[in-house]
């Protein structure tokens, strides 16, 4: 079988279109490489000839963020995980973001990506994972389903890692509204200390504020939800007002201004990361889900936009 020397690093590209909305979903990691409205990018994504850097658009499964020391205990036995972030000695962002997901559906404005995560030393459980992407009049909706196909209850967490852009060269010129009442302090490795503190000062973004030179790499909780049960994070620039919404499965959100990224990507987009649990949940149990044999969990999130002059919710 001949190999295609020009195959993109992120694998097969699945293009979605609905009216002015376009998106590209990729085989590697099952992630979201691009999202645009009328040709204007709403994500600081990456090109077809690039690998995903900084977690751009990647689903983080079966845990988001870091596992301290690359290890956890489950039912009395220790499980060791390869350390993928040597600087902190942690295993970061799960096991599926470089896997080859299968295109389970490709239907114009919709597609589905699927992966069977087989038992392995780092995660001795069997999961069937599926991501359903759909473009509609209101924008992008993504549905995550994780089903336990094994014989043993499986610990589980999920995260998503898009970088939003509201048309400004850097996030400094954008305004952020984040409906979170608490934040989780972390140590120098990015591992939560176990505290929850009320937001205050530059971490209180509930009424919206310009980002300016504010540096964020923080996990927030106690999300305030609208009557429809959704929490909405809004990034606003002169030309676009971008809303990332999430349903009740996602009880935490990490916001990262990208200050530690490479110089050409630094602060170009704002990572707004819906998560079902904070970092190190396999050890702390904070927000950790357990999927029984034959059981499943499901959650939705999405991205919408509006002209900043338009009043009301997106």
C-alpha positions in Angstrom: 0.0 0.0 0.0 1.4 3.4 -1.0 1.7 6.0 1.6 0.5 9.5 0.9 3.6 11.7 1.5 1.3 14.8 1.8 -1.0 13.4 4.5 -1.7 16.1 7.1 -0.1 15.6 10.5 -3.5 15.7 12.1 -4.8 13.0 9.7 -8.0 13.0 7.8 -9.7 16.4 7.6 -13.5 16.4 7.9 -15.0 19.7 6.7 -18.4 20.9 8.0 -20.5 23.7 6.6 -23.9 25.3 7.4 -24.7 28.7 6.0 -21.9 31.1 7.0 -20.5 28.5 9.5 -17.5 26.3 8.7 -15.5 23.9 10.8 -12.7 21.3 10.3 -12.6 18.2 12.6 -9.5 16.0 12.4 -8.8 12.3 12.8 -5.9 12.7 15.2 -7.4 13.2 18.6 -10.9 13.7 17.2 -10.3 17.4 17.7 -11.5 20.7 16.3 -8.9 22.3 14.1 -10.9 25.3 12.7 -14.2 27.1 13.4 -15.2 30.2 11.4 -18.2 32.4 10.7 -18.4 34.1 7.3 -14.7 33.4 6.9 -13.6 35.0 10.2 -11.8 32.6 12.6 -13.5 32.1 16.0 -10.7 29.8 17.1 -7.0 30.3 17.3 -6.6 26.9 15.7 -3.8 25.5 13.6 -3.0 24.9 9.9 -3.5 21.7 7.9 0.3 21.2 7.8 0.8 21.5 11.5 0.4 19.4 14.6 -1.9 20.6 17.3 0.2 22.8 19.6 -0.8 23.7 23.2 -3.7 21.3 23.1 -5.5 23.3 20.5 -9.0 22.0 20.0 -8.2 18.6 21.5 -10.6 16.5 23.6 -8.8 15.5 26.9 -9.9 11.9 27.8 -10.2 10.0 30.1 -8.9 12.8 32.3 -8.2 16.5 31.8 -5.2 18.4 33.0 -2.6 16.7 35.2 -2.1 13.6 37.2 0.5 14.3 39.9 3.5 12.0 39.7 2.0 10.1 36.8 0.2 7.7 39.2 -3.2 7.1 40.9 -4.8 4.4 43.0 -8.0 2.5 42.1 -9.6 0.0 44.4 -6.4 -0.5 46.4 -4.0 -0.9 43.5 -1.5 1.7 42.1 -1.7 2.5 38.4 1.3 4.2 36.8 1.0 6.5 33.9 3.8 7.7 31.6 4.9 11.2 32.6 4.2 13.4 29.6 5.1 16.7 31.2 8.6 16.3 32.6 8.8 19.9 34.0 6.0 19.1 36.5 6.5 15.3 36.7 2.9 14.9 35.6 0.8 12.9 33.1 -1.2 15.6 31.3 -4.4 15.6 29.3 -5.3 11.9 29.1 -4.5 9.2 26.5 -6.5 9.9 23.4 -5.4 13.3 21.9 -2.8 11.6 19.6 -4.9 8.6 18.8 -6.4 7.9 15.4 -10.1 8.4 15.9 -12.5 6.8 13.4 -14.8 8.9 11.3 -18.2 7.3 12.2 -20.3 9.8 10.3 -19.7 12.6 7.7 -22.9 14.3 6.7 -22.3 17.9 5.5 -22.9 20.0 8.6 -22.4 17.0 10.9 -19.8 14.4 11.7 -19.0 11.9 14.4 -15.6 10.7 15.6 -15.3 7.4 17.5 -12.6 5.7 19.4 -12.4 2.4 21.4 -10.0 3.0 24.2 -8.7 -0.5 25.1 -7.3 -1.4 28.5 -3.6 -0.6 28.9 -1.2 -0.3 31.9 -2.0 3.4 32.3 -5.8 2.9 32.2 -7.0 -0.8 32.6 -10.6 -0.1 31.5 -12.5 -0.3 28.2 -14.3 2.8 27.0 -16.2 3.5 23.8 -15.8 7.3 23.1 -17.8 9.3 20.6 -17.8 13.0 19.7 -20.7 14.3 17.6 -20.1 17.7 16.0 -22.9 19.7 14.4 -23.2 23.1 12.8 -26.5 24.9 12.9 -27.9 28.4 12.7 -26.7 29.1 16.2 -23.2 27.8 15.7 -21.4 24.6 16.8 -22.7 22.0 19.2 -20.5 19.1 20.3 -21.9 16.0 22.2 -19.5 13.7 24.0 -20.5 10.2 24.9 -18.3 7.9 27.0 -19.6 4.3 27.5 -18.0 1.6 29.6 -17.8 -1.5 27.5 -15.8 -3.4 30.1 -16.5 -5.5 33.2 -15.2 -3.1 35.8 -16.3 0.4 36.9 -14.1 3.0 35.2 -13.0 6.3 36.7 -13.5 9.1 34.1 -13.0 12.8 33.5 -13.2 14.9 30.4 -12.0 18.2 29.1 -12.0 20.2 25.9 -9.2 22.7 24.9 -10.3 25.3 22.3 -8.6 28.7 22.1 -11.2 31.4 21.4 -10.5 34.6 19.4 -12.9 37.5 19.0 -11.0 39.1 16.1 -8.4 40.9 18.2 -4.6 40.4 17.5 -4.2 39.3 21.2 -6.5 38.6 24.1 -5.3 41.9 25.7 -7.8 43.8 23.6 -10.8 41.5 24.4 -13.3 41.5 27.2 -14.1 38.3 29.2 -17.2 37.4 31.1 -16.9 34.2 33.2 -19.8 33.2 35.4 -17.8 31.5 38.1 -18.0 32.2 41.9 -15.0 30.1 43.0 -11.5 29.3 41.9 -9.1 26.5 42.8 -5.6 27.4 44.0 -2.8 25.2 42.7 0.8 24.5 43.6 3.8 25.1 41.4 3.0 21.9 39.4 -0.5 23.0 38.6 -2.0 20.5 41.1 -5.0 21.8 43.1 -4.3 22.3 46.8 -7.8 21.2 47.8 -9.0 24.7 48.6 -11.8 26.6 46.9 -11.8 30.4 47.2 -14.3 33.0 46.3 -13.3 34.9 43.2 -12.0 38.4 43.9 -10.0 41.1 42.1 -8.9 40.1 38.6 -10.3 36.6 39.1 -13.8 38.0 39.5 -15.0 38.1 35.9 -18.7 37.6 36.5 -19.6 41.1 35.3 -17.1 41.1 32.5 -13.8 43.0 32.3 -11.1 43.8 29.7 -8.3 41.3 29.9 -5.5 43.8 29.3 -2.3 42.4 30.7 -4.1 40.0 33.1 -2.4 36.5 33.2 -4.7 33.6 33.7 -4.1 29.9 34.0 -6.7 29.1 36.6 -9.4 26.5 37.2 -12.8 27.9 38.2 -15.9 26.3 39.7 -19.4 27.1 41.1 -20.5 28.1 37.7 -23.6 30.2 37.5 -26.1 28.8 34.9 -28.9 30.3 33.0 -32.5 29.1 33.0 -31.7 26.5 30.3 -29.1 24.9 32.6 -26.1 26.2 30.5 -23.1 28.1 31.8 -21.8 30.7 29.3 -18.3 32.2 29.0 -18.2 35.2 26.7 -15.2 36.7 24.9 -15.9 40.0 23.2 -14.0 42.1 20.7 -14.9 45.0 18.4 -16.3 42.7 15.7 -17.4 39.5 17.4 -18.9 38.3 20.7 -18.1 34.7 21.1 -19.9 32.5 23.6 -18.7 29.1 24.8 -21.6 27.3 26.5 -21.6 24.0 28.5 -24.2 21.8 30.1 -24.3 20.4 33.6 -21.7 17.7 32.9 -19.0 20.3 32.9 -18.7 21.6 36.4 -15.3 23.3 36.0 -13.6 25.5 33.5 -9.9 26.4 33.1 -9.1 29.7 31.5 -5.5 30.2 30.1 -4.2 33.4 28.4 -1.4 31.5 26.8 1.5 33.3 28.4 3.8 30.2 28.4 3.2 29.3 24.8 5.7 29.9 22.0 6.3 33.6 21.2 4.3 33.4 17.9 1.2 31.9 19.7 1.5 33.7 23.1 -1.8 35.4 24.1 -3.2 35.1 20.5 -6.2 33.2 21.7 -7.9 32.5 25.1 -8.1 28.8 26.1 -11.6 28.2 27.6 -11.6 24.6 28.7 -14.8 23.0 29.9 -13.9 20.2 32.3 -15.9 17.6 34.3 -13.2 17.6 37.1 -10.1 19.6 38.0 -6.5 18.5 37.7 -5.5 15.3 39.6 -9.1 14.2 40.1 -8.1 10.5 39.8 -6.2 11.1 43.1 -8.3 13.7 44.9 -11.7 12.4 43.8 -12.9 16.0 43.2 -15.5 15.9 40.5 -14.4 12.4 39.4 -17.0 10.4 37.5 -17.4 6.6 37.8 -19.0 4.8 34.9 -20.4 1.4 35.8 -20.1 -1.6 33.4 -22.7 -1.0 30.6 -23.2 2.6 31.7 -22.4 5.9 30.0 -22.1 9.6 30.5 -23.0 12.3 28.0 -22.4 16.0 27.9 -22.8 18.9 25.4 -20.9 22.1 24.8 -20.7 24.5 21.9 -19.7 27.9 20.5 -22.0 30.7 19.2 -21.3 34.3 18.2 -23.1 37.6 17.7 -22.3 41.2 16.7 -21.3 43.0 20.0 -24.0 45.6 19.3 -26.7 42.9 19.6 -28.4 42.8 23.0 -29.4 39.6 24.8 -27.9 36.2 25.2 -26.2 34.2 22.5 
